[in-house]
Structures are given as structure tokens and as C-alpha cells.
Amino acid sequence: MWPLFEIFIRAKNGLDHKHVGSLHAADAQMAIENARDVYTRRLEGVSIWVVESKHITASDPKDADPFFKPAEDKIYRHPTFYDLPDEVKHM
């Protein structure tokens, strides 16, 4: 069986790549070509990233509390810590 690849598409220059789905392919080049055919049929993208799923490491959702808890000790990371001038809009 072919390996599973995760597919990321950049819709327009200047935007982030977004995960759009997964597909099986023999290699990365085939994954890019198949992703183009499957996920950009209407010219939705300007760039494609493919990553073999086995190379992705993720945190476990059940460990969220102990994993993310240390961030609460750093109040300066919250935007409410700073006073913004009235001229600054949409923050």
C-alpha cells in the first residue's frame, strides 16, 4: 500500500498554507500531482506542500492541560497587558 500524505494548499500569495486533506501516493512527486488534480481543480491554489503522514508528530489532546498550562504564567503574552493608542485599530 502507498504511504499517506497530508496536503497543504496556499490559496494566494501572502496567505498561509492550509491543510485540505490527505491522499495516498507512491512518492512525494506523485502526491503533489494528485493533490493538484484533487484539491485545485478550480485554480484555488498557488502552492502545494505534501508531507508524508508518518513524519508528523503531534501533541496528544488528553495531555492538553499539563502541556499548555505553563503559558498561563506569562501574562505579558496576553494583549490585555498592553495599552494601545486609539489610532491602532483592529487589534
Secondary structure, 3 states (H helix, E strand, C coil): CCCEEEEEEECCCCCCEEEEEEEECCCHHHHHHHHHHHHCCCCCCCEEEEEEHHHCCCCCHHHHHHHHHHHHHCHHHCHHHCCCCCCCCCC
